[in-house]
Amino acid sequence: MGKKINSLEDLGGFVFSTNENFEYNNNNEQQETLSNSEQRLEAHLDKKNRGGKVATIIKGFEGTDDDLKALAKKLKTLCGVGGSAKDNEIIIQGNFRDKIMDYLTKEGYKIKRVGS
């Protein structure tokens, strides 16, 4: 049995049109990564949907997926824990917000503490 389609995103980015003059333009240009000093990051702590465990979330990264994953790997190594990087967010397991903020500030990022 096939996969159920719940939204247009499940179609894989295809566009269906009855317009005979329609031209499909594939503009999948990768976003350029901003320099460290131009990045405006936010450091959050989150417990929701994690079984009561805390996670540090870094939001606001602007750049390519490869650069996001490279930064996430540095942060995971710095803290000695696991995590993930997707949708311009880095999720680090545990409460390492202060340690991550210190590291990112030294690297030239502008980072803001969000929440208590």
C-alpha distances in whole Angstrom, upper triangle without the diagonal:
4,7,9,12,15,18,19,20,16,16,18,22,21,24,24,27,29,32,33,35,33,33,31,33,31,33,32,35,35,37,40,41,44,47,48,50,48,45,45,43,43,43,41,41,38,37,34,30,32,33,37,37,38,37,39,38,39,38,39,39,39,38,36,33,35,38,36,35,38,40,37,38,42,42,40,42,45,44,43,39,36,34,32,32,30,30,34,34,35,35,37,37,40,43,44,45,49,48,46,48,51,49,48,51,53,50,51,48,49,47,48,47,45,45,48
4,6,9,12,15,16,16,12,13,15,18,18,20,20,24,26,29,30,32,29,29,27,29,27,29,28,31,32,34,37,38,41,44,45,47,45,42,42,40,40,40,39,39,36,35,32,29,31,32,36,36,37,35,37,35,37,35,36,36,36,35,32,30,32,35,33,32,36,37,35,36,40,39,38,40,43,42,41,38,34,32,29,29,27,27,31,31,33,32,35,35,38,41,42,43,47,46,44,45,49,47,45,48,50,48,48,46,46,45,45,45,43,43,46
4,6,9,12,13,13,9,10,12,16,16,19,19,23,25,28,30,31,28,28,26,27,25,27,26,29,29,31,34,35,38,41,41,44,42,39,39,37,37,37,35,35,32,32,29,26,27,29,32,33,34,32,34,32,33,32,33,32,33,32,30,27,29,32,30,29,33,34,32,33,37,36,35,37,40,39,38,35,31,29,26,26,23,23,27,28,29,29,32,32,35,38,39,39,43,43,40,42,45,44,42,45,47,44,45,42,43,41,41,41,39,39,42
4,6,9,11,12,9,10,13,16,16,18,18,22,24,27,29,31,28,28,26,27,26,28,26,29,30,31,35,35,38,41,42,44,42,39,38,37,36,36,34,34,31,31,28,25,27,29,32,32,33,32,34,31,33,31,32,32,33,32,30,28,31,33,31,30,34,35,33,34,38,37,36,39,41,40,39,36,32,30,27,27,24,23,27,28,30,29,32,32,35,38,39,39,43,43,40,42,45,44,42,45,47,45,45,42,43,41,41,40,38,38,41
4,6,8,9,6,7,10,13,13,15,15,18,21,24,26,28,24,25,22,24,23,25,23,27,27,28,32,33,36,39,40,42,39,36,36,35,34,35,33,34,31,31,27,25,27,29,32,33,33,32,33,30,31,29,30,30,30,30,28,26,29,32,29,29,33,34,32,34,37,36,35,38,41,39,39,36,32,29,26,26,23,22,25,26,28,28,32,32,35,37,39,38,42,42,39,41,44,43,41,43,46,43,44,40,40,39,39,39,36,37,40
4,7,8,7,9,12,14,15,16,17,20,22,25,27,29,25,26,24,25,24,25,24,27,27,28,31,32,34,38,38,40,38,35,34,32,32,32,31,31,28,28,25,22,25,27,30,30,31,29,31,28,29,27,28,29,29,29,28,26,29,31,29,29,32,33,31,33,36,35,34,37,39,38,38,35,31,28,25,25,21,20,24,24,27,27,30,31,33,35,37,36,40,40,37,39,42,41,39,42,44,42,42,39,38,37,36,36,33,34,37
4,5,6,8,10,11,12,13,14,17,20,22,25,26,22,23,20,22,21,22,21,24,24,25,29,30,32,35,36,38,35,32,32,30,30,31,30,30,28,28,25,23,26,28,31,31,31,29,30,27,28,26,26,26,26,26,25,24,27,29,27,27,31,32,30,32,35,34,34,37,39,38,38,35,31,28,25,24,20,18,22,23,26,26,30,31,33,35,36,35,39,40,36,37,41,40,37,40,42,40,40,36,36,35,35,35,32,33,36
4,5,6,8,8,9,9,11,14,17,19,21,22,19,19,17,18,17,18,18,21,22,23,27,28,31,34,35,37,34,32,31,30,31,32,31,32,30,31,28,26,28,31,33,34,33,31,31,28,29,26,26,26,25,25,24,23,26,28,26,27,31,31,30,32,35,35,34,38,39,39,39,36,32,29,26,24,20,18,22,23,26,27,31,32,35,37,37,36,40,40,37,38,41,40,37,40,42,40,39,36,36,35,35,36,33,34,38
4,5,6,6,9,10,13,16,19,21,23,24,20,20,17,17,16,17,15,19,19,20,24,25,28,31,32,34,31,29,29,28,28,29,28,29,27,28,26,24,26,29,31,31,31,28,28,25,25,23,23,23,22,22,21,19,23,25,23,23,27,28,26,29,32,31,31,34,36,35,35,32,29,26,22,20,17,15,18,20,23,24,27,29,32,34,34,33,37,37,34,35,38,37,34,37,39,36,36,33,33,32,32,33,31,32,35
4,5,8,9,12,14,17,20,22,24,25,22,22,19,20,18,19,18,21,21,23,26,28,30,34,34,37,34,31,31,30,30,31,30,31,28,29,26,24,26,29,31,31,31,29,30,27,27,25,26,25,25,24,23,21,24,26,24,24,28,29,27,29,33,32,31,34,37,36,36,33,29,26,23,21,18,17,21,22,24,25,28,29,33,35,35,35,39,39,35,37,40,38,36,39,41,38,39,35,36,35,35,35,33,34,37
4,6,6,9,10,14,17,19,21,22,19,19,16,17,16,18,17,20,21,23,27,28,31,35,36,38,35,33,33,32,33,34,33,34,32,33,30,28,30,32,35,35,35,32,33,30,30,28,28,27,26,26,24,22,25,28,26,26,30,31,30,31,35,35,34,37,39,39,39,36,32,29,26,24,20,19,23,25,27,28,31,33,36,38,38,38,41,41,38,39,42,41,38,41,43,40,40,37,38,37,37,38,36,37,40
4,6,9,12,15,19,20,22,22,19,18,14,15,13,15,13,17,18,20,23,25,28,31,33,35,33,30,31,30,31,32,31,33,31,32,29,28,29,32,35,34,33,31,31,28,28,26,25,25,24,22,20,19,21,24,23,23,26,28,27,29,32,32,31,34,36,36,36,33,30,27,23,21,18,17,20,22,25,26,29,31,34,36,36,36,39,39,36,37,40,38,35,38,40,37,37,35,35,35,35,36,35,36,39
4,6,10,13,17,18,19,19,16,15,11,12,10,12,11,15,16,18,22,24,27,30,32,34,31,29,30,29,30,32,32,33,31,33,31,29,31,34,36,35,35,32,32,28,28,25,24,24,22,21,19,19,22,24,23,24,27,28,27,29,32,32,32,35,37,37,37,35,31,28,25,22,19,17,20,22,25,27,30,32,35,37,37,36,39,39,36,37,40,38,35,38,40,37,37,34,34,34,35,36,34,36,39
4,7,10,13,15,16,17,13,13,10,11,11,13,13,17,19,21,25,27,30,33,35,37,34,32,33,33,34,36,35,37,35,36,34,32,34,37,39,39,38,35,35,32,32,29,28,28,26,25,23,22,25,27,27,27,30,32,31,33,36,36,36,39,41,41,41,38,35,32,28,26,22,21,24,26,29,30,34,36,39,41,41,40,43,43,40,40,44,42,39,42,43,40,40,37,38,37,38,39,38,40,43
4,6,10,11,13,14,10,10,8,11,11,14,15,18,20,22,26,28,31,35,36,38,35,33,34,34,35,37,37,39,37,38,36,34,36,39,41,41,40,38,37,34,33,31,29,29,27,26,25,24,27,30,29,30,33,34,34,36,38,39,39,41,43,43,44,41,38,35,31,28,25,23,25,28,31,33,36,38,41,43,43,42,45,45,42,42,45,44,41,43,45,42,41,39,39,39,39,41,39,41,44
4,7,9,11,12,10,11,10,13,14,17,18,22,24,26,30,32,35,38,40,42,39,37,38,38,38,40,40,42,40,41,38,37,39,42,44,44,43,41,41,37,37,34,33,33,31,30,28,28,31,33,33,33,37,38,37,39,42,42,42,45,47,47,47,44,41,38,34,32,28,26,29,32,34,36,40,41,45,46,46,45,48,49,45,46,49,47,44,47,49,46,45,42,42,42,43,44,42,44,47
4,5,8,9,7,10,10,13,15,18,20,23,26,28,31,34,36,40,42,43,40,39,39,39,40,43,42,44,42,44,41,39,42,45,47,47,46,43,43,40,39,36,35,35,32,32,31,31,34,36,35,36,39,40,40,42,45,45,45,48,50,50,50,48,44,41,37,35,31,29,31,34,37,39,42,44,47,49,49,48,51,51,48,48,51,50,46,49,51,48,47,44,44,44,44,46,44,45,49
4,6,9,8,11,13,16,18,21,23,27,29,31,35,37,40,43,45,47,43,42,43,43,44,46,46,48,46,47,44,43,45,48,50,50,50,47,47,43,43,40,38,38,36,35,34,34,37,39,39,40,43,44,44,46,49,49,49,52,53,53,54,51,48,45,41,38,35,32,35,38,41,42,46,48,51,52,53,51,54,55,51,51,55,53,50,52,54,51,51,48,48,47,48,49,47,49,52
4,5,5,9,11,15,17,20,23,25,29,30,33,37,38,42,45,46,42,41,42,43,44,46,46,48,47,48,45,44,47,50,52,51,51,48,48,44,43,40,38,38,35,35,34,34,37,39,39,40,43,44,44,46,49,49,49,52,54,54,55,52,49,45,42,39,35,33,35,38,41,43,47,49,52,53,53,52,55,55,51,51,55,53,50,52,54,51,50,47,47,47,48,49,47,49,53
4,6,9,11,15,18,21,23,26,30,31,35,38,40,44,46,47,44,43,44,45,46,49,49,51,49,51,48,47,49,52,54,54,53,50,50,46,45,42,40,40,37,36,35,36,38,40,40,42,44,46,46,48,50,51,51,54,55,56,56,54,51,47,44,41,37,35,37,40,43,45,49,51,54,56,55,54,57,57,53,54,57,55,52,54,56,52,51,49,49,49,50,52,50,52,56
4,6,10,13,16,18,22,24,27,29,32,36,38,41,44,45,42,41,42,43,45,47,48,50,49,51,48,47,49,52,54,54,53,50,49,45,44,41,39,38,35,34,33,34,37,39,39,40,43,44,44,46,49,49,50,52,54,55,55,53,50,47,43,40,36,34,36,39,42,45,48,51,54,55,54,53,55,56,52,52,55,53,50,52,54,50,49,47,47,47,48,50,49,51,55
4,7,10,13,15,18,21,24,26,29,32,34,38,41,42,38,38,39,40,41,44,44,46,45,47,44,43,45,49,51,50,49,46,45,42,40,37,35,35,32,31,30,31,33,35,35,37,39,40,41,43,45,46,46,49,50,51,52,49,46,43,39,36,33,30,32,35,38,41,44,47,50,51,51,49,52,52,48,48,51,50,46,48,50,47,46,43,44,44,45,47,45,47,51
4,6,10,12,15,18,21,23,26,30,32,35,38,39,36,36,37,38,40,42,43,45,44,46,44,43,45,48,50,49,48,45,44,40,39,36,33,33,30,28,27,28,31,32,33,34,37,38,38,40,43,43,44,46,48,49,50,47,44,41,37,34,31,29,30,34,37,39,43,45,48,49,49,47,50,50,46,46,49,47,44,46,48,44,43,41,41,42,43,45,44,46,50
4,6,9,12,15,18,20,23,27,29,33,35,37,34,33,34,35,37,39,40,42,41,43,41,40,41,45,46,45,44,41,40,37,35,32,30,30,27,25,24,25,27,29,29,31,33,34,35,37,39,40,40,43,44,45,46,44,41,37,34,31,27,25,27,30,33,36,39,42,45,46,45,44,47,47,43,43,46,44,41,43,45,41,41,38,39,39,40,42,41,44,47
4,6,9,11,15,17,20,23,26,29,32,34,30,30,31,32,34,37,38,40,39,42,40,39,40,44,46,44,43,40,39,35,33,30,28,27,24,22,21,22,24,26,27,28,30,32,32,34,36,37,38,40,42,43,44,42,39,36,32,29,26,24,25,28,31,34,37,40,43,44,43,42,44,44,40,41,43,41,38,40,42,38,37,35,36,37,38,40,39,42,45
4,6,9,12,15,18,21,23,27,30,31,28,28,29,30,32,34,35,38,37,39,37,36,38,41,43,41,40,37,36,32,30,28,26,24,21,20,18,19,21,23,23,25,27,29,29,31,33,34,35,37,39,40,40,39,35,32,29,25,22,21,22,25,28,31,34,37,40,41,40,39,42,41,38,38,40,38,35,37,39,36,35,33,34,34,36,38,37,40,43
4,6,9,11,14,17,20,23,26,28,25,24,26,27,29,32,33,35,35,38,36,35,37,40,42,40,38,35,34,30,28,25,23,21,18,16,15,17,19,20,21,23,25,26,27,29,31,32,33,35,36,38,39,37,34,31,27,24,21,19,20,23,26,29,32,35,38,39,38,37,39,39,35,35,38,35,32,34,36,32,31,29,30,31,33,35,34,37,41
4,6,9,12,15,18,21,24,26,23,22,24,25,27,29,30,33,32,35,33,33,34,37,39,37,35,32,31,27,25,23,21,19,16,14,12,13,15,17,18,19,21,23,24,25,27,28,29,31,33,34,35,33,30,27,24,20,18,16,17,20,23,26,29,32,35,36,35,34,36,36,32,32,35,33,29,32,33,30,29,27,28,29,31,33,32,35,38
4,6,9,12,15,18,21,23,20,20,22,23,26,28,29,32,32,35,34,34,34,38,39,37,35,32,30,26,24,22,19,17,14,12,10,12,14,15,16,18,20,21,22,24,26,27,28,30,32,33,34,33,30,27,24,20,18,16,16,20,22,25,28,32,34,35,34,32,35,34,30,30,33,30,27,29,31,27,26,25,26,27,29,31,31,34,38
4,6,9,12,15,18,20,18,17,19,20,23,25,27,29,29,32,31,31,32,35,36,34,32,29,27,23,21,19,17,14,11,8,6,9,11,11,13,15,16,17,19,21,22,23,25,27,28,29,30,29,27,24,20,17,15,14,13,17,19,22,25,28,31,32,30,29,31,30,27,27,29,27,24,26,27,24,23,21,23,24,26,28,29,32,35
4,6,9,12,15,17,14,13,16,17,20,22,24,27,28,31,30,30,31,34,35,33,31,27,25,21,19,16,14,11,8,6,6,9,11,11,12,14,16,16,18,20,21,22,24,26,27,28,29,28,26,23,20,16,14,13,11,15,17,21,24,27,30,30,28,27,29,28,24,24,27,24,21,23,25,21,20,18,20,21,23,25,26,29,32
4,6,9,12,14,12,12,15,16,20,22,25,28,29,32,32,32,32,36,36,34,31,28,25,22,19,17,14,11,8,5,6,10,11,10,11,14,15,15,17,19,20,21,23,25,25,27,29,28,26,24,21,17,16,15,13,16,18,22,24,28,30,30,28,26,28,27,23,23,25,23,19,21,22,19,18,16,18,19,22,25,26,29,32
4,6,9,11,10,9,12,13,17,19,22,25,26,29,30,30,30,34,34,31,29,25,22,19,16,15,12,9,6,4,6,9,10,7,9,12,12,12,14,16,16,18,20,22,22,24,26,25,24,21,19,15,15,14,11,14,15,19,21,25,27,27,24,23,24,23,20,20,21,19,16,17,18,15,14,13,15,16,19,22,23,27,29
4,6,8,6,6,10,12,15,18,21,24,26,30,30,31,31,35,34,32,29,25,22,19,16,14,11,9,6,6,9,12,13,10,11,15,14,13,16,18,17,18,21,23,22,24,26,26,25,23,20,17,17,16,13,15,16,20,22,26,27,27,24,22,23,23,19,18,20,18,14,15,17,13,12,10,12,14,17,20,22,25,28
4,6,5,7,10,12,16,18,22,25,27,31,31,33,32,36,35,32,29,26,22,20,16,16,13,11,9,9,12,15,14,11,12,15,14,13,16,18,16,17,21,22,21,23,26,26,25,23,22,18,19,19,15,17,17,21,22,26,27,26,23,22,22,21,18,17,18,16,12,13,14,11,9,8,11,13,17,20,22,26,28
4,5,5,9,10,14,15,19,22,24,28,29,31,30,33,33,30,27,23,20,18,14,14,12,10,10,11,13,15,15,11,12,15,13,11,14,16,14,15,18,19,18,20,23,23,23,21,20,17,19,18,15,16,15,19,20,23,24,23,20,18,18,17,14,13,14,12,9,9,10,7,5,5,8,10,14,17,19,23,25
4,6,8,10,14,16,20,23,26,29,31,33,32,35,34,32,28,25,21,19,16,15,13,12,12,13,16,19,19,15,15,18,17,14,17,20,18,18,21,22,20,23,26,26,26,24,23,20,21,21,17,18,18,21,22,26,26,25,22,19,19,19,16,14,14,13,10,9,11,9,5,5,6,10,13,17,19,23,25
4,6,10,13,16,19,23,25,29,30,32,32,35,34,32,28,25,22,19,15,14,11,10,9,11,15,17,18,14,15,18,18,15,18,21,19,19,22,24,22,24,27,27,27,24,23,20,20,19,15,17,18,21,22,26,27,26,23,20,21,21,18,16,17,16,12,12,14,12,9,7,7,11,13,17,19,22,25
4,6,10,13,16,19,22,25,26,28,28,31,30,28,25,21,18,15,12,10,8,7,7,9,13,15,16,12,12,15,15,12,15,18,17,16,19,21,20,21,24,24,23,21,19,16,17,16,12,13,14,17,19,22,23,22,20,17,18,18,15,13,15,14,10,11,13,11,9,6,6,8,11,14,16,20,22
4,7,10,13,17,19,23,24,26,26,29,28,26,23,20,16,14,10,9,6,7,8,12,15,17,18,15,14,17,17,14,16,19,18,17,20,22,21,21,25,24,23,21,19,17,17,15,12,12,14,17,18,22,22,21,19,16,16,17,14,12,15,15,11,11,14,13,11,7,5,6,8,11,12,16,19
4,7,10,13,16,20,21,23,22,26,25,23,19,16,13,10,7,6,5,6,9,12,15,16,17,14,12,15,16,12,13,17,16,14,17,19,18,18,21,20,20,17,16,14,15,14,10,10,10,13,15,18,18,17,15,12,14,15,11,10,13,13,9,10,14,12,11,7,6,5,6,9,10,14,16
4,6,10,13,16,18,20,20,23,22,20,16,14,10,8,6,5,6,9,12,15,18,18,20,17,14,17,18,14,14,18,17,14,17,20,18,18,21,20,19,17,16,15,15,14,11,10,10,12,13,16,16,15,13,10,12,14,11,9,13,14,11,12,15,15,14,10,9,5,5,6,6,10,13
4,7,10,14,16,18,17,20,19,17,13,10,7,6,5,7,9,11,15,17,20,19,20,18,15,17,18,14,13,16,16,13,15,18,16,15,18,17,17,15,15,14,15,15,13,10,10,10,11,13,13,11,10,6,9,11,8,7,11,12,10,12,15,15,15,12,11,7,6,5,6,8,11
4,6,10,12,15,14,17,15,14,10,8,6,5,6,8,11,13,17,20,21,20,22,20,17,18,20,17,15,18,18,14,16,19,17,16,19,17,17,14,15,14,15,15,14,11,10,10,10,12,11,10,10,7,10,13,11,10,14,15,14,15,19,19,19,16,14,11,9,7,5,6,9
4,7,10,13,12,14,12,10,7,6,5,6,9,11,14,16,20,22,24,22,24,22,19,20,21,18,16,19,19,15,15,19,17,15,17,15,15,13,15,15,17,17,16,13,12,10,10,10,9,7,9,7,11,13,12,12,15,17,16,18,21,21,22,19,18,14,12,9,8,7,8
4,6,9,8,11,9,8,6,5,6,7,11,12,16,18,21,23,24,22,24,23,20,20,22,20,17,20,20,17,17,20,19,17,19,16,15,13,14,15,16,16,16,13,12,9,10,10,9,9,11,11,14,16,15,16,19,20,19,21,24,24,25,21,21,17,15,13,11,9,11
4,7,6,8,6,6,5,6,9,10,14,16,19,21,25,27,27,25,27,26,22,22,25,22,19,22,23,19,18,22,21,18,19,16,16,14,16,17,18,19,19,16,15,12,12,10,10,10,13,13,17,18,18,19,22,23,22,24,27,27,28,25,24,21,19,16,14,12,13
4,5,8,7,8,8,9,12,12,15,16,19,21,25,27,27,25,27,27,23,23,26,24,21,23,25,21,20,24,24,21,22,19,18,16,16,18,18,18,19,16,16,13,14,13,13,14,17,16,20,21,20,21,25,25,25,27,30,29,30,27,26,22,21,18,16,14,15
4,6,8,9,10,10,13,13,17,18,21,23,26,27,27,24,27,27,23,23,26,24,21,23,25,22,21,24,25,22,22,19,17,15,15,17,17,18,19,16,16,13,14,13,14,16,18,19,22,23,22,24,27,27,26,29,32,31,32,29,28,25,24,21,19,17,19
4,5,5,7,8,12,13,16,18,21,22,26,27,27,24,26,26,22,21,24,23,19,21,23,20,18,21,22,19,19,15,14,13,14,16,17,18,20,16,15,12,12,10,11,13,16,17,20,21,20,22,25,25,25,28,30,29,31,28,28,24,23,21,19,18,18
4,6,9,11,14,16,20,21,25,26,29,31,31,28,29,30,26,25,27,26,22,24,26,23,20,24,24,21,21,17,16,15,17,20,20,22,23,20,19,15,15,12,12,15,18,19,22,23,23,25,28,28,28,30,33,32,34,31,31,27,26,23,22,20,20
4,7,10,13,15,19,21,24,26,29,31,31,29,30,30,26,26,28,26,23,24,25,22,20,23,23,20,20,17,17,16,18,21,22,23,24,20,19,15,15,12,11,12,16,17,20,21,21,23,26,26,26,29,31,31,33,30,29,26,24,21,19,17,17
4,7,10,13,17,19,23,24,27,29,29,26,27,27,24,23,24,23,19,21,22,18,17,20,20,16,16,13,13,13,15,18,20,21,22,18,16,12,11,8,7,9,13,14,17,18,18,20,22,23,23,26,28,28,30,27,27,23,22,19,18,17,16
4,7,10,13,16,20,21,24,26,27,24,26,25,21,21,22,20,17,19,19,16,15,18,17,14,15,12,12,12,14,16,18,19,19,16,14,10,9,7,5,6,9,11,14,15,15,16,19,20,20,22,24,25,26,23,23,20,19,16,15,13,13
4,6,10,13,16,17,21,22,23,21,22,21,17,17,19,17,13,15,16,13,12,15,15,12,13,11,10,9,11,13,15,16,16,12,10,7,6,5,5,6,8,9,13,13,12,14,17,17,17,20,22,22,23,20,20,17,16,14,13,13,14
4,7,10,13,14,18,20,21,19,20,19,15,16,17,14,12,14,14,11,11,14,13,11,13,11,11,9,11,12,14,15,14,10,8,6,5,6,6,6,6,6,10,10,9,10,14,14,14,16,18,18,19,17,17,13,13,11,11,11,12
4,6,10,11,15,17,18,16,18,17,13,14,16,13,11,14,14,11,12,15,15,13,16,13,12,10,10,10,11,12,10,7,6,5,6,9,10,9,9,8,12,13,10,11,15,14,13,16,18,18,18,15,15,12,12,11,10,11,13
4,7,8,12,14,15,14,16,14,11,12,14,11,9,13,13,10,12,15,14,14,16,15,14,11,11,9,11,11,9,6,5,7,8,12,13,12,11,9,12,12,9,9,13,13,10,13,16,15,15,12,12,9,10,10,10,12,15
4,6,9,12,14,14,16,14,11,13,15,12,12,15,16,13,15,19,18,18,20,18,17,14,12,10,10,9,7,5,7,9,11,15,16,15,14,12,15,16,12,12,16,15,13,15,18,16,16,12,12,9,10,11,10,13,16
4,6,10,12,13,15,13,11,14,15,13,13,17,17,15,18,21,20,20,23,21,20,17,15,12,11,9,6,7,9,12,15,18,19,19,18,15,17,18,15,14,17,16,13,15,18,16,15,11,11,9,10,12,12,15,19
4,6,9,10,12,9,7,11,12,10,11,14,14,14,16,19,18,19,21,20,19,16,14,10,10,9,5,7,8,12,14,18,20,19,18,16,18,18,14,14,17,15,12,14,16,14,13,10,11,10,12,15,15,18,21
4,7,9,11,9,8,12,13,12,13,16,17,17,19,21,21,22,24,23,22,19,16,13,12,10,7,10,12,15,18,22,24,23,22,19,21,21,18,17,20,18,15,16,19,16,15,12,12,13,15,18,18,21,25
4,7,8,7,7,10,11,11,13,15,16,17,19,21,21,23,24,24,22,19,16,12,12,11,8,11,13,16,19,22,25,25,23,21,23,23,19,19,21,19,16,18,19,16,16,13,15,16,18,21,21,25,28
4,5,5,6,9,10,11,12,14,16,17,18,20,21,23,24,23,21,18,15,11,11,10,9,12,13,17,19,22,25,26,24,23,25,24,20,21,23,21,18,21,22,18,18,16,18,19,21,23,24,27,30
4,5,5,6,9,10,10,12,14,15,16,18,20,21,22,20,18,15,12,8,8,8,8,10,11,14,17,20,23,24,22,22,24,23,20,21,23,21,18,21,22,19,20,18,20,19,22,23,24,26,29
4,5,5,6,9,10,11,13,14,15,17,18,20,21,20,17,15,13,10,10,12,11,13,12,15,17,20,23,25,23,23,25,23,19,21,23,20,18,21,21,18,19,18,20,20,23,25,25,28,31
4,5,5,6,9,10,11,12,14,15,17,19,20,19,18,15,13,10,11,12,10,12,11,15,16,20,22,23,21,20,22,20,17,18,20,17,14,17,18,14,15,14,17,17,20,22,23,26,28
4,5,5,6,9,10,11,12,14,15,17,18,17,15,12,10,7,8,9,7,8,8,11,13,17,19,20,18,17,20,18,15,16,18,16,13,17,18,15,16,13,16,15,18,19,20,23,25
4,5,5,6,9,10,10,12,14,15,16,15,13,10,8,6,8,11,9,10,8,11,12,15,18,20,18,18,20,19,15,17,19,16,15,18,19,16,18,16,19,18,20,21,22,25,27
4,5,5,6,9,10,11,12,14,15,15,14,12,11,9,12,14,12,12,10,13,13,17,19,20,18,18,20,18,15,17,18,15,13,17,17,14,16,15,18,18,21,22,23,26,28
4,5,5,6,9,10,11,12,14,14,13,11,11,9,12,14,11,11,8,11,11,15,17,18,15,15,16,14,11,13,14,11,10,13,14,11,13,12,14,14,17,18,20,22,24
4,5,5,6,9,10,11,12,11,10,8,7,6,10,12,10,9,6,8,8,11,14,15,13,13,16,14,11,13,15,12,11,15,16,14,16,14,16,15,17,18,19,21,23
4,5,5,6,8,10,10,10,9,8,9,9,12,15,14,13,9,11,10,12,15,17,14,16,17,15,12,15,16,13,13,17,17,15,17,16,19,18,21,21,22,24,26
4,6,5,6,9,10,11,11,11,12,12,15,18,15,14,11,12,11,14,15,16,13,14,15,12,10,13,13,10,10,14,13,11,15,14,17,16,19,20,21,24,25
4,5,5,6,8,9,9,9,10,11,14,17,15,12,9,10,8,11,12,12,10,11,12,9,7,10,11,8,9,13,13,12,15,13,16,14,16,16,18,20,21
4,5,5,6,5,6,7,9,10,14,17,16,13,10,9,7,8,10,12,10,12,14,11,10,13,14,12,13,16,17,15,18,17,19,17,19,19,20,22,22
4,5,5,7,8,10,12,14,17,20,19,17,13,13,10,12,13,14,12,14,15,12,11,15,15,12,14,17,16,15,19,18,21,19,22,21,23,25,25
4,6,8,10,12,14,15,19,22,19,17,14,13,11,12,12,13,10,12,12,9,8,12,11,9,11,14,13,13,16,16,18,17,19,19,21,23,23
4,6,9,10,13,15,19,21,20,17,13,12,8,9,9,10,7,10,11,8,8,12,12,10,13,16,16,16,19,18,20,17,19,18,20,21,20
4,7,10,13,16,19,22,21,18,15,13,10,10,10,12,10,13,15,12,12,16,16,14,16,19,19,19,22,21,23,21,23,21,23,24,23
4,7,10,13,17,20,19,16,13,11,7,6,8,10,10,13,15,13,12,16,17,15,17,20,20,20,23,22,23,21,22,21,22,22,22
4,7,11,14,17,17,14,11,9,6,6,9,12,12,14,17,15,14,17,19,17,18,21,22,21,24,22,24,21,22,21,22,22,23
4,7,10,14,14,11,7,5,4,6,9,12,12,13,16,15,13,16,18,17,17,20,21,20,22,20,21,19,20,19,19,20,21
4,7,10,11,8,6,5,7,9,12,15,14,15,18,17,15,17,20,18,17,21,22,20,22,20,21,19,20,20,20,21,23
4,7,7,6,4,6,9,12,15,17,16,16,19,18,15,17,20,18,16,19,21,19,20,17,19,17,19,19,19,21,23
4,5,5,7,8,12,14,18,19,19,18,22,21,18,19,22,20,18,22,24,21,22,19,20,18,20,20,19,21,24
4,5,8,11,14,17,20,21,20,19,23,23,19,20,23,22,19,22,24,22,22,19,19,18,19,20,19,21,24
4,7,10,13,17,19,20,19,17,20,20,16,17,20,19,16,18,21,18,18,15,16,14,16,17,17,19,22
4,6,10,13,15,16,15,14,17,17,14,15,18,17,14,17,20,18,18,15,15,13,14,15,14,16,19
4,6,10,12,13,12,12,15,14,11,13,16,14,13,16,18,16,17,14,15,13,15,15,15,17,19
4,7,9,11,11,11,14,14,11,14,17,16,15,18,20,19,20,17,18,15,16,15,15,16,18
4,6,8,8,9,12,11,10,12,15,14,14,17,19,18,20,17,18,16,16,15,15,16,17
4,7,8,10,14,13,12,15,17,16,17,20,22,21,23,21,22,19,19,17,17,17,18
4,6,9,11,11,11,14,16,16,17,20,21,21,23,21,22,18,18,16,16,16,15
4,6,8,9,10,12,14,14,15,17,19,20,22,20,20,16,16,13,13,13,12
4,6,5,6,8,10,11,12,14,16,17,18,17,17,14,14,12,14,14,13
4,6,5,6,9,10,10,12,14,15,16,14,14,11,10,8,10,11,11
4,5,5,6,9,10,10,12,14,15,14,14,11,11,9,12,13,12
4,6,5,6,9,10,11,13,15,14,14,12,13,12,15,16,15
4,5,5,6,8,10,11,12,11,12,10,11,11,13,15,16
4,5,5,6,9,10,11,9,9,7,8,8,11,14,14
4,6,5,6,9,10,10,11,9,11,11,15,17,17
4,5,5,6,9,9,11,10,13,13,17,19,19
4,5,5,6,5,8,7,10,12,15,18,19
4,5,5,5,6,7,10,12,15,18,19
4,5,7,10,11,14,15,19,22,22
4,6,9,11,14,16,19,23,24
4,7,9,13,16,19,22,23
4,6,10,13,15,19,21
4,7,10,13,17,19
4,7,9,13,15
4,6,10,12
4,7,8
4,7
4
